Amino acid sequence: MNELNKYDEYAYLAYLTESRQVGESTKRSPQHMTLVPPFPFNISLVKIQEAVHEVAADTRTFQVKVAEEAKFGPMQRIDVRIIRPVNVVKALHYQLMYSLASRGINLSDRFVYDGFMPHITIKPSHTTDLTKGQILTVDHIAIMHKDKGHRTLLAREELRSETAS
């Protein structure tokens, strides 16, 4: 049994490009840029919130650009849009990974750190149309819950506004 099949529930951290309210649950994930890939949700939500709050409090909102199209997955069938600049999103990814790990949260070792590539998965059911060159303002970190049938926005932590001192 591989690591992803050991648990029935996962959490992941993301910037949502589709509007969702805290507590809202749907059968599919909202369109998003993953910041931390799914990890076992076998701990207190409070621990995750503390880790995310710590990073968000020290992170200003920033802009990214929707870049080229690519294909991900073992069969190269998953449509994605690469996000640029990569280094800004990767820096946020590293901060979140370290903050979660420092609280003893069991993280995946797949597609993280140097193996992490900022992107947005594109599915026909998504309601937001993204175009190459489009600018997105990353202003929050969403804590998402994923089980076999639902994706729920558990919490949303706002990043510091550009005018905050």
C-alpha positions as CSV (number, residue, x, y, z in Angstrom):
1,M,0.0,0.0,0.0
2,N,1.5,3.3,-0.9
3,E,1.5,6.4,1.2
4,L,-1.5,8.0,-0.6
5,N,-3.7,5.0,0.1
6,K,-3.1,4.7,3.8
7,Y,-5.5,7.4,4.8
8,D,-9.1,8.3,3.9
9,E,-8.7,12.0,4.5
10,Y,-6.2,14.6,3.5
11,A,-5.5,18.3,3.8
12,Y,-3.8,20.4,1.2
13,L,-2.9,24.1,1.1
14,A,-3.8,26.2,-1.9
15,Y,-4.5,29.6,-3.4
16,L,-8.0,29.3,-4.8
17,T,-8.8,30.9,-8.2
18,E,-12.5,30.1,-7.7
19,S,-14.6,31.8,-5.0
20,R,-15.5,29.5,-2.1
21,Q,-16.8,30.2,1.4
22,V,-15.3,28.6,4.5
23,G,-17.3,25.5,5.2
24,E,-18.4,25.1,1.6
25,S,-18.1,21.5,0.3
26,T,-18.2,20.3,-3.3
27,K,-17.5,17.0,-5.0
28,R,-14.5,18.4,-6.9
29,S,-11.7,20.7,-5.9
30,P,-12.1,24.3,-6.8
31,Q,-9.6,25.5,-9.3
32,H,-6.5,26.3,-7.4
33,M,-2.7,26.6,-7.3
34,T,-1.4,24.0,-4.9
35,L,1.0,25.4,-2.3
36,V,1.4,22.1,-0.3
37,P,0.2,18.9,-1.9
38,P,-2.1,16.6,0.0
39,F,-0.9,15.2,3.4
40,P,-2.7,12.9,5.8
41,F,-5.4,14.8,7.8
42,N,-4.9,12.8,11.0
43,I,-4.1,15.7,13.2
44,S,-5.8,18.8,14.7
45,L,-7.0,21.4,12.3
46,V,-5.7,23.9,14.9
47,K,-2.1,22.8,14.3
48,I,-2.5,23.3,10.6
49,Q,-4.1,26.7,11.1
50,E,-1.2,27.8,13.4
51,A,1.4,26.8,10.8
52,V,-0.5,28.6,8.0
53,H,-1.1,31.7,10.2
54,E,2.6,31.9,11.1
55,V,3.5,32.0,7.4
56,A,0.6,34.2,6.2
57,A,1.4,36.9,8.9
58,D,4.9,37.3,7.4
59,T,3.9,37.1,3.7
60,R,2.8,40.0,1.6
61,T,0.3,39.5,-1.2
62,F,2.1,39.0,-4.5
63,Q,1.3,38.7,-8.2
64,V,2.0,35.8,-10.5
65,K,1.4,35.3,-14.2
66,V,-0.4,32.4,-15.9
67,A,2.2,31.1,-18.3
68,E,2.5,28.2,-20.7
69,E,0.3,25.2,-20.9
70,A,1.8,21.8,-19.9
71,K,0.7,18.2,-19.3
72,F,1.3,16.5,-16.0
73,G,0.7,13.0,-14.6
74,P,2.1,9.6,-15.5
75,M,0.3,9.5,-18.8
76,Q,0.7,13.3,-19.5
77,R,-3.0,13.8,-19.6
78,I,-3.6,16.4,-16.9
79,D,-3.9,19.9,-18.4
80,V,-2.1,22.6,-16.3
81,R,-1.0,26.2,-16.6
82,I,2.5,26.9,-15.3
83,I,2.8,29.9,-12.9
84,R,5.6,32.4,-13.1
85,P,7.7,33.6,-11.4
86,V,8.4,30.1,-10.0
87,N,10.8,31.3,-7.2
88,V,8.2,33.5,-5.4
89,V,5.7,30.6,-5.2
90,K,8.4,28.1,-4.3
91,A,9.5,30.3,-1.5
92,L,6.0,30.3,0.0
93,H,5.9,26.5,-0.5
94,Y,9.1,26.0,1.4
95,Q,7.9,28.3,4.3
96,L,4.7,26.4,4.6
97,M,6.4,23.0,4.4
98,Y,8.9,24.0,7.2
99,S,6.1,25.5,9.4
100,L,4.0,22.4,9.1
101,A,7.0,20.0,9.6
102,S,8.1,22.0,12.7
103,R,4.7,21.1,14.3
104,G,5.2,17.4,13.6
105,I,2.7,17.3,10.7
106,N,3.3,14.2,8.5
107,L,4.0,15.6,5.0
108,S,4.3,13.8,1.6
109,D,7.7,13.5,0.0
110,R,6.2,13.6,-3.5
111,F,6.2,16.8,-5.5
112,V,7.6,18.9,-2.7
113,Y,10.7,21.2,-2.2
114,D,12.8,20.9,-5.4
115,G,10.2,18.7,-7.0
116,F,7.4,21.3,-6.6
117,M,6.3,23.1,-9.7
118,P,3.8,25.9,-9.3
119,H,0.8,25.3,-11.5
120,I,-3.0,25.4,-11.8
121,T,-4.8,22.3,-13.0
122,I,-7.4,23.0,-15.7
123,K,-10.5,20.9,-15.7
124,P,-13.7,21.4,-17.8
125,S,-15.8,21.7,-14.7
126,H,-13.8,24.8,-13.4
127,T,-15.7,28.1,-13.5
128,T,-12.7,30.4,-13.9
129,D,-11.2,30.8,-17.4
130,L,-7.4,31.4,-17.2
131,T,-5.6,32.9,-20.1
132,K,-1.8,33.0,-20.8
133,G,-0.4,36.2,-19.5
134,Q,-3.2,36.8,-17.0
135,I,-2.0,38.3,-13.7
136,L,-3.3,36.7,-10.4
137,T,-2.9,38.3,-7.0
138,V,-2.1,35.7,-4.4
139,D,-3.8,37.1,-1.3
140,H,-4.7,34.0,0.8
141,I,-3.8,30.5,1.7
142,A,-6.8,28.0,1.8
143,I,-6.8,25.0,4.0
144,M,-8.7,22.3,2.1
145,H,-10.0,19.0,3.3
146,K,-10.2,16.1,0.8
147,D,-11.9,12.8,1.3
148,K,-13.3,10.3,-1.1
149,G,-16.4,12.3,-2.0
150,H,-15.9,15.9,-1.0
151,R,-13.5,18.9,-1.0
152,T,-14.2,21.4,1.8
153,L,-12.7,24.7,2.5
154,L,-11.9,24.4,6.2
155,A,-10.2,27.8,6.7
156,R,-8.7,30.7,4.8
157,E,-5.8,32.7,6.0
158,E,-5.3,36.2,4.4
159,L,-1.8,37.3,3.4
160,R,-0.6,40.7,4.5
161,S,-1.8,43.5,2.2
162,E,0.8,45.4,0.3
163,T,0.0,48.5,2.3
164,A,0.4,46.8,5.7
165,S,3.5,47.8,7.6
